[in-house]
């Protein structure tokens, strides 16, 4: 039997095409018509794999969640809870930074997405294993998600124009260097993330010490 000229349609192919479209043009660009055209198939054939556009976007979001490294939470990883949270936060942010347009879908919570639920399970399990009460472990997971997702929504430095004239010193006496922020976007944004992450973890470490009597390393 001769091989088909085009690969058979699959969930992975649809998710890949949808993810590329989201990355390039945003969530609103995704439609069954656009996806069918990109994949060289008829629109109705997509419904053999996904019932709705929302299901496709959920699958794209879960594919991004699947890229987040969770190995630091494994029992044999040799990381304390603080070090594990630090490394996980960077891995999570890296994944989101590559696909910022899907962040609004991820922000809804894991829902029924398998990879998203594995992330939540790993964080909660590691926190309770470290001695955090379940209620506080839940709050820590939520806190970290708020912080990481927020950092991926937009660039602080990228929000300033590179026109020195926009920052008249008579109006903005403290923004004399603001026009330089855009060209230093990565340095500023990554530095802000690390500063905020350290502050969060420092505060949690103090709470953990008061709770357990154990000092957590940096």
N, CA, C and O of each residue as an XYZ file, in Angstrom:
872
protein
N       0.853     -1.199      0.000
C       0.000      0.000      0.000
C       0.889      1.250      0.000
O       1.825      1.357      0.793
N       0.587      2.179     -0.889
C       1.392      3.401     -0.978
C       1.183      4.255      0.263
O       0.096      4.292      0.840
N       2.241      4.935      0.656
C       2.144      5.827      1.814
C       1.353      7.072      1.450
O       1.452      7.552      0.321
N       0.564      7.609      2.388
C      -0.135      8.875      2.100
C       0.878      9.990      1.906
O       1.942      9.994      2.524
N       0.537     10.933      1.043
C       1.462     12.037      0.759
C       1.656     12.933      1.971
O       2.726     13.511      2.161
N       0.617     13.047      2.789
C       0.699     13.892      3.976
C       0.514     13.023      5.213
O      -0.217     12.033      5.170
N       1.173     13.384      6.317
C       0.991     12.580      7.523
C      -0.453     12.603      7.980
O      -1.142     13.610      7.821
N      -0.920     11.490      8.552
C      -2.275     11.426      9.055
C      -2.464     12.462     10.154
O      -1.558     12.721     10.946
N      -3.652     13.047     10.189
C      -3.955     14.059     11.199
C      -3.947     13.425     12.583
O      -4.458     12.321     12.776
N      -3.372     14.123     13.530
C      -3.301     13.629     14.903
C      -3.472     14.798     15.862
O      -3.403     15.960     15.463
N      -3.698     14.476     17.134
C      -3.798     15.517     18.154
C      -2.506     16.323     18.228
O      -2.541     17.547     18.349
N      -1.369     15.640     18.157
C      -0.089     16.336     18.264
C       0.114     17.323     17.117
O       0.623     18.425     17.324
N      -0.284     16.929     15.912
C      -0.151     17.834     14.769
C      -1.049     19.059     14.930
O      -0.646     20.179     14.619
N      -2.261     18.836     15.417
C      -3.192     19.954     15.619
C      -2.670     20.893     16.695
O      -2.690     22.112     16.528
N      -2.204     20.320     17.800
C      -1.678     21.141     18.903
C      -0.450     21.928     18.448
O      -0.295     23.097     18.803
N       0.417     21.296     17.668
C       1.600     21.994     17.170
C       1.236     23.164     16.275
O       1.805     24.248     16.396
N       0.283     22.943     15.372
C      -0.144     24.022     14.466
C      -0.838     25.138     15.242
O      -0.619     26.318     14.969
N      -1.673     24.765     16.208
C      -2.370     25.772     17.012
C      -1.384     26.562     17.858
O      -1.513     27.778     17.995
N      -0.400     25.874     18.425
C       0.604     26.561     19.235
C       1.400     27.556     18.420
O       1.696     28.654     18.890
N       1.751     27.179     17.196
C       2.498     28.094     16.328
C       1.661     29.321     15.993
O       2.179     30.435     15.922
N       0.366     29.109     15.788
C      -0.522     30.227     15.472
C      -0.693     31.147     16.679
O      -0.695     32.369     16.532
N      -0.836     30.565     17.869
C      -0.945     31.377     19.093
C       0.327     32.192     19.301
O       0.260     33.380     19.615
N       1.482     31.559     19.127
C       2.751     32.260     19.308
C       2.880     33.435     18.345
O       3.360     34.506     18.720
N       2.451     33.229     17.109
C       2.642     34.241     16.073
C       1.612     35.360     16.127
O       1.938     36.524     15.894
N       0.354     35.002     16.437
C      -0.715     35.986     16.281
C      -1.639     36.134     17.487
O      -2.476     37.036     17.505
N      -1.510     35.287     18.474
C      -2.355     35.399     19.655
C      -3.525     34.432     19.648
O      -3.784     33.752     18.655
N      -4.226     34.382     20.770
C      -5.313     33.424     20.952
C      -6.445     33.611     19.949
O      -7.024     32.636     19.469
N      -6.756     34.856     19.636
C      -7.891     35.119     18.760
C      -7.657     34.650     17.326
O      -8.599     34.536     16.542
N      -6.412     34.383     16.993
C      -6.112     33.938     15.624
C      -6.491     32.486     15.389
O      -6.609     32.049     14.244
N      -6.680     31.746     16.456
C      -6.959     30.317     16.310
C      -8.420     30.099     15.923
O      -9.334     30.569     16.600
N      -8.615     29.390     14.837
C      -9.948     28.973     14.398
C      -9.795     27.650     13.668
O      -8.707     27.316     13.199
N     -10.875     26.904     13.572
C     -10.792     25.630     12.856
C     -10.450     25.864     11.393
O      -9.756     25.052     10.780
N     -10.926     26.954     10.835
C     -10.618     27.253      9.432
C      -9.129     27.484      9.242
O      -8.522     26.925      8.327
N      -8.530     28.315     10.114
C      -7.090     28.594     10.002
C      -6.272     27.330     10.217
O      -5.308     27.074      9.495
N      -6.660     26.541     11.214
C      -5.900     25.332     11.502
C      -6.012     24.319     10.373
O      -5.026     23.692      9.988
N      -7.226     24.165      9.846
C      -7.411     23.220      8.746
C      -6.568     23.633      7.543
O      -5.952     22.786      6.896
N      -6.538     24.922      7.244
C      -5.732     25.400      6.120
C      -4.251     25.141      6.359
O      -3.535     24.727      5.447
N      -3.790     25.384      7.586
C      -2.378     25.174      7.901
C      -1.983     23.703      7.812
O      -0.849     23.376      7.462
N      -2.926     22.825      8.129
C      -2.648     21.394      8.137
C      -3.004     20.709      6.827
O      -2.702     19.532      6.633
N      -3.652     21.455      5.919
C      -4.011     20.889      4.624
C      -5.117     19.854      4.703
O      -5.116     18.868      3.965
N      -6.083     20.091      5.627
C      -7.190     19.155      5.785
C      -8.501     19.939      5.761
O      -8.504     21.169      5.704
N      -9.602     19.213      5.806
C     -10.903     19.871      5.883
C     -11.210     20.209      7.336
O     -10.790     19.495      8.247
N     -11.932     21.281      7.547
C     -12.254     21.720      8.899
C     -12.916     20.660      9.755
O     -12.502     20.467     10.898
N     -13.931     19.960      9.253
C     -14.624     18.967     10.080
C     -13.727     17.843     10.590
O     -14.030     17.221     11.608
N     -12.614     17.577      9.882
C     -11.735     16.486     10.318
C     -11.083     16.783     11.670
O     -10.673     15.861     12.374
N     -10.985     18.075     12.039
C     -10.409     18.425     13.335
C     -11.279     17.916     14.477
O     -10.782     17.607     15.560
N     -12.588     17.833     14.222
C     -13.510     17.448     15.288
C     -13.424     15.964     15.636
O     -14.042     15.513     16.601
N     -12.662     15.211     14.859
C     -12.399     13.822     15.242
C     -11.432     13.749     16.425
O     -11.309     12.712     17.077
N     -10.745     14.871     16.693
C      -9.738     14.908     17.758
C     -10.093     15.890     18.864
O      -9.779     15.641     20.027
N     -10.739     16.996     18.528
C     -11.131     18.000     19.505
C     -12.552     18.448     19.207
O     -12.925     18.634     18.049
N     -13.348     18.622     20.267
C     -14.739     19.021     20.072
C     -14.887     20.516     19.840
O     -15.787     20.947     19.120
N     -14.004     21.316     20.449
C     -14.137     22.768     20.380
C     -12.773     23.441     20.254
O     -11.729     22.828     20.481
N     -12.816     24.702     19.891
C     -11.594     25.506     19.873
C     -10.988     25.593     21.265
O      -9.767     25.530     21.414
N     -11.829     25.737     22.288
C     -11.309     25.821     23.657
C     -10.531     24.570     24.045
O      -9.520     24.658     24.741
N     -10.994     23.411     23.600
C     -10.261     22.175     23.891
C      -8.875     22.206     23.244
O      -7.902     21.724     23.825
N      -8.792     22.764     22.060
C      -7.498     22.874     21.384
C      -6.564     23.792     22.175
O      -5.395     23.468     22.383
N      -7.083     24.930     22.609
C      -6.255     25.869     23.372
C      -5.838     25.276     24.713
O      -4.722     25.513     25.174
N      -6.719     24.511     25.338
C      -6.348     23.838     26.578
C      -5.200     22.864     26.341
O      -4.297     22.746     27.170
N      -5.236     22.168     25.208
C      -4.170     21.221     24.884
C      -2.860     21.938     24.596
O      -1.787     21.449     24.951
N      -2.946     23.100     23.950
C      -1.736     23.901     23.716
C      -1.143     24.337     25.056
O       0.067     24.247     25.265
N      -1.996     24.806     25.956
C      -1.528     25.230     27.278
C      -0.878     24.062     28.010
O       0.149     24.235     28.665
N      -1.463     22.889     27.903
C      -0.903     21.740     28.610
C       0.439     21.320     28.016
O       1.313     20.832     28.732
N       0.600     21.511     26.712
C       1.893     21.204     26.092
C       2.987     22.118     26.633
O       4.135     21.698     26.778
N       2.632     23.365     26.932
C       3.598     24.286     27.533
C       3.899     23.856     28.973
O       5.056     23.873     29.393
N       2.870     23.473     29.725
C       3.081     23.001     31.097
C       3.986     21.774     31.126
O       4.764     21.588     32.062
N       3.879     20.946     30.106
C       4.687     19.723     30.048
C       6.173     20.020     29.901
O       7.004     19.147     30.152
N       6.518     21.233     29.499
C       7.920     21.607     29.343
C       8.567     22.025     30.661
O       9.786     22.175     30.734
N       7.763     22.212     31.692
C       8.291     22.661     32.980
C       8.996     21.500     33.677
O       8.429     20.418     33.829
N      10.220     21.734     34.092
C      11.020     20.716     34.775
C      10.494     20.504     36.199
O      10.354     21.458     36.964
N      10.209     19.267     36.541
C       9.742     18.929     37.885
C      10.719     18.020     38.619
O      10.432     17.562     39.725
N      11.865     17.759     38.012
C      12.803     16.791     38.588
C      13.342     17.222     39.952
O      13.729     16.380     40.763
N      13.367     18.523     40.204
C      13.901     19.009     41.489
C      13.011     18.637     42.667
O      13.444     18.716     43.817
N      11.776     18.232     42.396
C      10.868     17.847     43.473
C      10.925     16.350     43.782
O      10.294     15.890     44.734
N      11.665     15.599     42.997
C      11.739     14.155     43.220
C      12.520     13.861     44.500
O      13.475     14.569     44.820
N      12.121     12.827     45.229
C      12.769     12.534     46.519
C      14.287     12.384     46.441
O      14.990     12.754     47.381
N      14.794     11.857     45.351
C      16.232     11.645     45.246
C      17.005     12.818     44.682
O      18.206     12.711     44.433
N      16.322     13.946     44.476
C      16.978     15.097     43.851
C      17.938     15.808     44.803
O      18.826     16.532     44.355
N      17.772     15.611     46.092
C      18.667     16.224     47.067
C      18.479     17.716     47.241
O      19.394     18.404     47.693
N      17.301     18.236     46.888
C      17.043     19.669     47.045
C      16.104     19.902     48.209
O      15.147     19.151     48.397
N      16.373     20.959     49.009
C      15.395     21.324     50.012
C      14.249     22.059     49.321
O      14.330     22.377     48.135
N      13.189     22.324     50.069
C      11.991     22.892     49.449
C      12.270     24.250     48.816
O      11.719     24.574     47.764
N      13.134     25.049     49.462
C      13.417     26.380     48.926
C      14.179     26.299     47.607
O      13.817     26.966     46.637
N      15.232     25.484     47.568
C      15.994     25.339     46.336
C      15.157     24.760     45.218
O      15.296     25.151     44.059
N      14.271     23.808     45.573
C      13.398     23.219     44.554
C      12.438     24.259     43.988
O      12.246     24.325     42.774
N      11.834     25.070     44.853
C      10.930     26.123     44.375
C      11.669     27.118     43.480
O      11.138     27.560     42.461
N      12.883     27.463     43.865
C      13.673     28.418     43.080
C      13.912     27.878     41.664
O      13.677     28.580     40.680
N      14.374     26.644     41.570
C      14.693     26.090     40.254
C      13.440     25.854     39.423
O      13.436     26.068     38.211
N      12.372     25.409     40.092
C      11.110     25.201     39.383
C      10.556     26.526     38.844
O      10.065     26.582     37.716
N      10.635     27.578     39.644
C      10.126     28.879     39.212
C      10.834     29.349     37.947
O      10.199     29.882     37.037
N      12.147     29.152     37.891
C      12.882     29.558     36.690
C      12.501     28.705     35.485
O      12.360     29.223     34.378
N      12.336     27.408     35.696
C      11.938     26.541     34.592
C      10.547     26.919     34.082
O      10.309     26.966     32.875
N       9.643     27.186     35.007
C       8.278     27.573     34.644
C       8.279     28.893     33.872
O       7.619     29.023     32.841
N       9.024     29.860     34.382
C       9.071     31.155     33.697
C       9.701     31.028     32.312
O       9.242     31.669     31.367
N      10.735     30.218     32.179
C      11.363     30.019     30.876
C      10.362     29.462     29.862
O      10.322     29.897     28.711
N       9.562     28.501     30.301
C       8.563     27.914     29.411
C       7.538     28.953     28.984
O       7.157     29.012     27.815
N       7.093     29.770     29.930
C       6.099     30.795     29.619
C       6.684     31.915     28.770
O       5.999     32.469     27.909
N       7.940     32.246     29.009
C       8.572     33.325     28.245
C       8.661     32.978     26.759
O       8.632     33.865     25.906
N       8.767     31.692     26.457
C       8.805     31.262     25.067
C       7.426     31.294     24.418
O       7.312     31.327     23.193
N       6.371     31.283     25.248
C       4.996     31.224     24.724
C       4.073     32.150     25.522
O       3.097     31.680     26.107
N       4.357     33.442     25.555
C       3.584     34.347     26.419
C       2.111     34.470     26.047
O       1.287     34.770     26.910
N       1.765     34.245     24.785
C       0.372     34.429     24.377
C      -0.578     33.393     24.958
O      -1.790     33.605     24.976
N      -0.036     32.269     25.436
C      -0.896     31.233     26.010
C      -1.097     31.425     27.509
O      -1.857     30.683     28.131
N      -0.426     32.411     28.095
C      -0.514     32.628     29.542
C      -1.954     32.833     30.025
O      -2.303     32.289     31.072
N      -2.813     33.590     29.318
C      -4.191     33.741     29.815
C      -4.930     32.419     29.988
O      -5.763     32.296     30.886
N      -4.642     31.437     29.152
C      -5.282     30.124     29.296
C      -4.711     29.403     30.516
O      -5.460     28.806     31.290
N      -3.407     29.456     30.689
C      -2.778     28.834     31.850
C      -3.243     29.476     33.148
O      -3.333     28.808     34.178
N      -3.536     30.759     33.099
C      -3.935     31.479     34.309
C      -5.285     31.024     34.844
O      -5.622     31.318     35.990
N      -6.060     30.315     34.035
C      -7.350     29.813     34.507
C      -7.178     28.706     35.546
O      -8.126     28.369     36.257
N      -5.986     28.145     35.636
C      -5.751     27.004     36.513
C      -5.626     25.734     35.699
O      -5.889     25.742     34.497
N      -5.227     24.634     36.337
C      -4.955     23.409     35.586
C      -6.195     22.714     35.054
O      -6.107     21.959     34.086
N      -7.362     22.955     35.673
C      -8.565     22.289     35.196
C      -8.379     20.778     35.155
O      -8.082     20.149     36.170
N      -8.558     20.201     33.959
C      -8.362     18.764     33.758
C      -7.092     18.461     32.975
O      -6.879     17.326     32.549
N      -6.244     19.479     32.784
C      -5.047     19.268     31.969
C      -4.042     18.393     32.718
O      -3.637     18.748     33.825
N      -3.630     17.262     32.146
C      -2.736     16.330     32.853
C      -1.401     16.945     33.273
O      -0.991     16.793     34.424
N      -0.723     17.632     32.364
C       0.582     18.208     32.714
C       0.427     19.296     33.765
O       1.251     19.406     34.673
N      -0.621     20.100     33.648
C      -0.868     21.137     34.645
C      -1.134     20.552     36.017
O      -0.676     21.086     37.027
N      -1.872     19.458     36.054
C      -2.144     18.802     37.334
C      -0.892     18.166     37.915
O      -0.720     18.127     39.133
N      -0.008     17.664     37.042
C       1.254     17.102     37.549
C       2.108     18.184     38.194
O       2.772     17.933     39.199
N       2.094     19.390     37.622
C       2.826     20.508     38.226
C       2.271     20.810     39.613
O       3.024     20.920     40.581
N       0.943     20.945     39.703
C       0.322     21.250     40.990
C       0.596     20.150     42.012
O       0.864     20.437     43.179
N       0.530     18.910     41.581
C       0.759     17.782     42.471
C       2.199     17.764     42.991
O       2.439     17.506     44.170
N       3.156     18.043     42.094
C       4.565     18.021     42.494
C       4.872     19.102     43.516
O       5.571     18.850     44.498
N       4.355     20.306     43.292
C       4.627     21.416     44.218
C       3.976     21.151     45.572
O       4.620     21.291     46.611
N       2.707     20.772     45.561
C       2.002     20.519     46.817
C       2.659     19.364     47.578
O       2.845     19.449     48.792
N       3.004     18.302     46.880
C       3.634     17.158     47.540
C       4.964     17.510     48.171
O       5.270     17.066     49.278
N       5.762     18.314     47.466
C       7.067     18.706     48.002
C       6.919     19.613     49.212
O       7.699     19.514     50.159
N       5.933     20.492     49.192
C       5.753     21.398     50.317
C       5.261     20.659     51.565
O       5.752     20.908     52.666
N       4.312     19.770     51.401
C       3.832     19.024     52.572
C       4.917     18.091     53.097
O       5.023     17.889     54.307
N       5.723     17.520     52.205
C       6.829     16.658     52.644
C       7.863     17.450     53.436
O       8.559     16.889     54.283
N       7.969     18.758     53.164
C       8.929     19.615     53.864
C       8.398     20.113     55.200
O       9.099     20.821     55.924
N       7.168     19.747     55.528
C       6.626     20.135     56.821
C       5.600     21.246     56.790
O       5.076     21.629     57.836
N       5.300     21.773     55.611
C       4.265     22.796     55.536
C       2.888     22.143     55.740
O       2.629     21.080     55.176
N       2.017     22.753     56.527
C       0.648     22.236     56.642
C      -0.036     22.291     55.271
O       0.275     23.170     54.468
N      -0.952     21.375     54.994
C      -1.597     21.338     53.676
C      -2.197     22.675     53.237
O      -2.069     23.056     52.073
N      -2.845     23.385     54.151
C      -3.458     24.662     53.765
C      -2.403     25.666     53.321
O      -2.595     26.378     52.335
N      -1.287     25.724     54.049
C      -0.225     26.658     53.680
C       0.490     26.203     52.418
O       0.914     27.032     51.613
N       0.628     24.891     52.237
C       1.233     24.373     51.006
C       0.404     24.783     49.795
O       0.950     25.109     48.741
N      -0.913     24.764     49.951
C      -1.803     25.209     48.870
C      -1.584     26.684     48.571
O      -1.524     27.087     47.409
N      -1.465     27.487     49.625
C      -1.259     28.927     49.431
C       0.086     29.204     48.757
O       0.197     30.104     47.924
N       1.090     28.435     49.119
C       2.412     28.633     48.499
C       2.346     28.319     47.013
O       2.899     29.056     46.196
N       1.676     27.234     46.658
C       1.520     26.911     45.247
C       0.813     28.023     44.492
O       1.217     28.392     43.389
N      -0.258     28.561     45.100
C      -0.999     29.658     44.470
C      -0.131     30.905     44.349
O      -0.089     31.541     43.296
N       0.559     31.251     45.429
C       1.433     32.423     45.430
C       2.479     32.342     44.321
O       2.693     33.312     43.594
N       3.122     31.198     44.195
C       4.165     31.049     43.186
C       3.588     31.170     41.784
O       4.202     31.780     40.909
N       2.419     30.598     41.568
C       1.788     30.706     40.251
C       1.455     32.159     39.925
O       1.693     32.613     38.806
N       0.902     32.898     40.901
C       0.581     34.302     40.660
C       1.843     35.067     40.237
O       1.829     35.838     39.277
N       2.911     34.837     40.963
C       4.148     35.566     40.713
C       4.739     35.190     39.348
O       5.124     36.068     38.575
N       4.809     33.905     39.059
C       5.436     33.464     37.806
C       4.597     33.857     36.599
O       5.127     34.369     35.613
N       3.296     33.622     36.669
C       2.430     33.984     35.547
C       2.437     35.490     35.318
O       2.471     35.953     34.178
N       2.404     36.252     36.413
C       2.436     37.707     36.277
C       3.694     38.193     35.605
O       3.656     39.139     34.818
N       4.819     37.551     35.909
C       6.083     37.967     35.311
C       6.144     37.681     33.818
O       6.926     38.289     33.088
N       5.297     36.735     33.370
C       5.342     36.336     31.970
C       4.337     37.083     31.099
O       4.404     37.010     29.872
N       3.403     37.805     31.731
C       2.352     38.478     30.961
C       2.914     39.597     30.090
O       2.515     39.742     28.934
N       3.826     40.379     30.630
C       4.376     41.507     29.870
C       5.721     41.901     30.465
O       6.072     41.502     31.576
N       6.457     42.687     29.704
C       7.761     43.170     30.140
C       7.626     44.555     30.768
O       7.056     45.463     30.162
N       8.149     44.713     31.979
C       8.169     46.039     32.609
C       9.043     46.974     31.796
O       8.621     48.075     31.444
N      10.265     46.540     31.496
C      11.203     47.393     30.766
C      10.685     47.720     29.371
O      10.886     48.824     28.866
N      10.013     46.743     28.751
C       9.498     46.963     27.397
C       8.350     47.946     27.337
O       7.933     48.347     26.251
N       7.832     48.340     28.489
C       6.736     49.293     28.517
C       7.168     50.748     28.433
O       6.327     51.647     28.413
N       8.472     50.985     28.385
C       8.992     52.352     28.264
C       9.528     52.566     26.861
O      10.210     51.697     26.317
N       9.227     53.714     26.269
C       9.707     54.006     24.917
C      11.162     54.442     24.977
O      11.637     54.924     26.005
N      11.864     54.266     23.859
C      13.294     54.600     23.829
C      13.545     56.018     23.329
O      14.576     56.298     22.717
N      12.586     56.913     23.598
C      12.685     58.318     23.197
C      12.928     59.170     24.442
O      12.039     59.322     25.280
N      14.130     59.722     24.555
C      14.477     60.508     25.736
C      13.546     61.698     25.922
O      13.298     62.128     27.049
N      13.033     62.229     24.814
C      12.161     63.401     24.891
C      10.824     63.097     25.567
O      10.122     64.016     25.991
N      10.468     61.817     25.670
C       9.191     61.454     26.291
C       9.216     61.652     27.800
O       8.176     61.628     28.459
N      10.422     61.849     28.342
C      10.553     61.925     29.795
C      11.116     63.289     30.196
O      12.238     63.401     30.691
N      10.310     64.307     29.968
C      10.692     65.678     30.306
C      10.986     65.759     31.803
O      10.112     65.447     32.612
N      12.195     66.171     32.190
C      12.550     66.220     33.618
C      11.664     67.135     34.447
O      11.563     66.969     35.663
N      11.023     68.097     33.798
C      10.126     68.960     34.563
C       8.849     68.225     34.976
O       8.201     68.585     35.958
N       8.506     67.204     34.219
C       7.335     66.382     34.548
C       7.715     65.108     35.295
O       7.009     64.673     36.206
N       8.838     64.520     34.897
C       9.263     63.224     35.460
C      10.719     63.327     35.906
O      11.614     62.823     35.228
N      10.956     63.977     37.040
C      12.339     64.248     37.463
C      13.168     62.990     37.761
O      14.394     63.065     37.836
N      12.523     61.861     37.927
C      13.259     60.650     38.293
C      13.361     59.635     37.142
O      13.840     58.519     37.342
N      12.920     60.017     35.962
C      12.922     59.077     34.841
C      13.918     59.465     33.753
O      13.688     59.203     32.573
N      14.998     60.074     34.143
C      15.983     60.528     33.170
C      16.639     59.411     32.381
O      17.140     59.646     31.281
N      16.646     58.191     32.926
C      17.256     57.056     32.231
C      16.210     56.065     31.717
O      16.561     54.979     31.254
N      14.953     56.425     31.795
C      13.892     55.484     31.424
C      13.947     55.086     29.953
O      13.526     53.987     29.592
N      14.463     55.973     29.101
C      14.516     55.645     27.671
C      15.505     54.527     27.373
O      15.501     53.969     26.275
N      16.352     54.196     28.343
C      17.345     53.128     28.153
C      16.808     51.754     28.554
O      17.441     50.733     28.284
N      15.642     51.731     29.199
C      15.129     50.463     29.721
C      14.813     49.456     28.624
O      15.084     48.265     28.776
N      14.237     49.932     27.513
C      13.820     49.004     26.453
C      14.988     48.190     25.924
O      14.851     46.993     25.671
N      16.155     48.843     25.751
C      17.299     48.118     25.208
C      17.943     47.202     26.250
O      18.767     46.351     25.919
N      17.556     47.388     27.506
C      18.069     46.532     28.572
C      16.961     45.626     29.112
O      16.990     45.201     30.267
N      16.009     45.351     28.268
C      14.801     44.639     28.663
C      15.100     43.316     29.376
O      14.582     43.057     30.463
N      15.925     42.500     28.764
C      16.186     41.186     29.354
C      16.858     41.317     30.719
O      16.476     40.644     31.675
N      17.848     42.179     30.798
C      18.573     42.374     32.056
C      17.639     42.852     33.164
O      17.688     42.350     34.287
N      16.792     43.822     32.840
C      15.884     44.387     33.841
C      14.836     43.367     34.267
O      14.608     43.159     35.458
N      14.203     42.732     33.286
C      13.114     41.818     33.607
C      13.600     40.572     34.347
O      12.953     40.118     35.290
N      14.728     40.025     33.927
C      15.254     38.848     34.620
C      15.741     39.214     36.027
O      15.579     38.442     36.973
N      16.340     40.409     36.148
C      16.775     40.865     37.461
C      15.604     41.089     38.399
O      15.677     40.767     39.585
N      14.521     41.645     37.862
C      13.331     41.871     38.684
C      12.730     40.550     39.132
O      12.295     40.420     40.276
N      12.703     39.568     38.237
C      12.159     38.260     38.598
C      12.976     37.627     39.710
O      12.418     37.113     40.678
N      14.289     37.661     39.577
C      15.147     37.043     40.593
C      15.042     37.782     41.921
O      15.051     37.153     42.980
N      14.942     39.115     41.877
C      14.794     39.897     43.107
C      13.490     39.545     43.817
O      13.472     39.328     45.029
N      12.406     39.492     43.056
C      11.114     39.146     43.646
C      11.076     37.726     44.168
O      10.517     37.461     45.232
N      11.674     36.806     43.411
C      11.692     35.403     43.833
C      12.472     35.242     45.136
O      12.036     34.533     46.043
N      13.623     35.901     45.226
C      14.421     35.825     46.456
C      13.651     36.389     47.644
O      13.712     35.840     48.744
N      12.929     37.483     47.424
C      12.153     38.085     48.511
C      11.047     37.140     48.977
O      10.820     36.986     50.177
N      10.363     36.510     48.023
C       9.322     35.544     48.375
C       9.896     34.378     49.179
O       9.357     34.000     50.219
N      10.982     33.824     48.687
C      11.561     32.661     49.346
C      12.153     33.014     50.704
O      12.084     32.211     51.635
N      12.733     34.201     50.828
C      13.244     34.650     52.131
C      12.108     34.714     53.150
O      12.245     34.245     54.280
N      10.993     35.295     52.737
C       9.850     35.410     53.641
C       9.288     34.048     54.017
O       8.946     33.812     55.176
N       9.191     33.159     53.049
C       8.685     31.818     53.328
C       9.640     31.056     54.245
O       9.205     30.300     55.114
N      10.946     31.259     54.046
C      11.922     30.575     54.893
C      11.764     30.982     56.349
O      11.895     30.143     57.239
N      11.488     32.248     56.606
C      11.259     32.706     57.977
C      10.008     32.056     58.564
O      10.002     31.654     59.727
N       8.953     31.954     57.760
C       7.742     31.298     58.219
C       7.996     29.818     58.511
O       7.502     29.276     59.500
N       8.768     29.179     57.643
C       9.039     27.748     57.805
C       9.860     27.493     59.072
O       9.622     26.525     59.794
N      10.823     28.373     59.327
C      11.647     28.225     60.533
C      10.798     28.381     61.789
O      10.963     27.635     62.754
N       9.888     29.355     61.770
C       9.009     29.555     62.930
C       8.083     28.359     63.117
O       7.729     28.004     64.241
N       7.701     27.753     62.017
C       6.773     26.632     62.073
C       7.430     25.334     62.520
O       6.864     24.576     63.308
N       8.630     25.088     62.008
C       9.279     23.788     62.223
C      10.514     23.838     63.113
O      10.971     22.810     63.614
N      11.054     25.047     63.307
C      12.293     25.172     64.057
C      13.514     24.800     63.247
O      14.616     24.712     63.788
N      13.329     24.575     61.926
C      14.454     24.201     61.054
C      14.804     25.370     60.142
O      13.929     26.000     59.547
N      16.113     25.647     60.043
C      16.588     26.704     59.160
C      16.739     26.134     57.741
O      17.294     25.053     57.544
N      16.235     26.885     56.772
C      16.310     26.447     55.372
C      17.468     27.132     54.688
O      17.626     28.345     54.822
N      18.288     26.387     53.954
C      19.424     26.976     53.250
C      19.001     27.810     52.085
O      17.869     27.716     51.611
N      19.920     28.636     51.617
C      19.659     29.484     50.453
C      20.153     28.767     49.220
O      20.039     29.293     48.113
